[in-house]
Amino acid sequence: MLFKPTPIRNIDQQFTRTKKAMVITMVLVSPGLIINPGDALILGYLVGGVFGLLNIFFLARRINTLSQLIIDKGASYRQAVFFMQAGFYPRMGMIIGICALASQIDFLNVYGVGAGILLPTLITTVDANLALYRYYTAHDAVDKI
């Protein structure tokens, strides 16, 4: 059996799928503000969701830039690691900053903000794993014939 690379989606395609799923969850949650205006948990989730999408956007942009850096300029492994680490700290600072802000503001719930920030990562992970599962189950079905 020959080695075949695993099918991993393009980062832009994965970001678009995550963005769509996240917008759907935010739209489904937002009527809760009409039913219970000023609910700190829902408002925190919506604010966290926006910052979670922003975090994923910056990560996708950094990965695209890294691939161009490696392809065009032939960056070494050390340069690539340094480049990714340089992007990690501002994104982590944004997450810590919005959580600290939510803990100080009464109309935002820090647990809602945390859920909103973490959900895009969870959506991306589950979606990518489902795509791999579908590929391997279809691949195994064809191999068994």
N, C-alpha and C positions, 0 to 999 in steps of 0.2 A: 504494500500500500504506500503510495506516495504522500509526502507531507504536503498539506494544503494550508495556507494561512487562514486563520479564523476571520470571518467576515465582520469587520468592525465598521460601523457607519462613519461617514464623514462627520467631523465635529460640527460643521454648520448645520447639517441635517439633524443631528442629535439635539443641538441647541434649539432648532425650530420645533422639534417634537416636544421637547421639555417646556418650551415657552407656551405652546398651545395647550398642553395639559395643565400647566400652572394657571393660565388665564381662565380655563374652564373651571378649575377649583375655586378661583377667586370670584368668578361670576356666580357660582353656585352658593358661595358663602355670603356674598354681599347682601342678599335679601334679609339676612339676619339683622342687618343694621336698620332696615325699615321696620321690622317687627319689634326690635329692641334697640331703639336709637341710643347711641353712646355706649354700646357694649364694648368694654375695654379689650376683651378677648378677641372678638371679631375684628375690631379696628387694629389691634396689634398683629393679628394674622395677616391682614391686608398690607400693612406697612412692612412687616417681615417678608411677605411674599414679593413685594417690589424690590426690596434690598437683596433677597435671595436670587431673583432673576438678574439683578444688576451684577451680583457676584459671579453667577454663571456666565454672563455676557463677557465680563472682564477675563475670566478663565479661558473661554473659547477664543477670545481675541489674542490672548497671550500664547495659546497653543498654536494658532495659525501663524503668528509671528515667529514662534520658535521653529516651526517646520520650514518657513521661508529662510530663516537664518541658517539652518542646517543645510538646506538644499542649495541656496544661492552662495553662501559664504563659507560653507564647509566648517561650521562651528564644531569644536571638540566637545567631548562628553562633559568636561569640567565647565566649559562656557555655557552649555545647555542647562546644567544643574544650577549654576549661578543665576542664569536668566530666569528660570522658573522660581527659584527662591526669592529673587527680587520682586516678583509679582505676588508671592504668597503673603508677605507681610502687610502691604497696603490693603489687600482684601480681608485679611484677618483683623486689621485695625478697623476697617469699616464694620465688620460684624460685631466686634467688641464695643465700638462706639455706639451703634444703634441699640445694642442690648443695654448699655449703660444709660443711654438717653431714655429708653423705655422704662427702666427701673426708677427713674426720677420723675417721670410724667404720669399723672394720675389717669389720663384717658387712654393709655396704652398698657396692655398687659405684657409683661416680659415673657411669659410662657407662650402667648400668641405670636409674639415677634420671633421667638426661637423656633416655633413650629413653621412659621412662614419662611424663615431663612433655611431650614433644613429640608423642607419638602421638595424644592427643585433637585437637590442632590439625590434624594430618595427616588424621585420620578426617573431621573437619568439612569440610576443604577438598575432599577427594576426593568425599565424599558430595554436597556442594553442586554441584560441577562435574558429577557424573554426573546429577544431577537436571536441570540446565540442558541437558546434552547430550541426554538423553531428550526433554525438551520440544522442543528445536529440531529433532531428527530427526523426531519425530512431526509437528511443525508443518510442516516442509518436505515431508513425505510427503503431507500433506493439501493443501498448496498446489499440488503438482504434478499432482494429479488433475484 
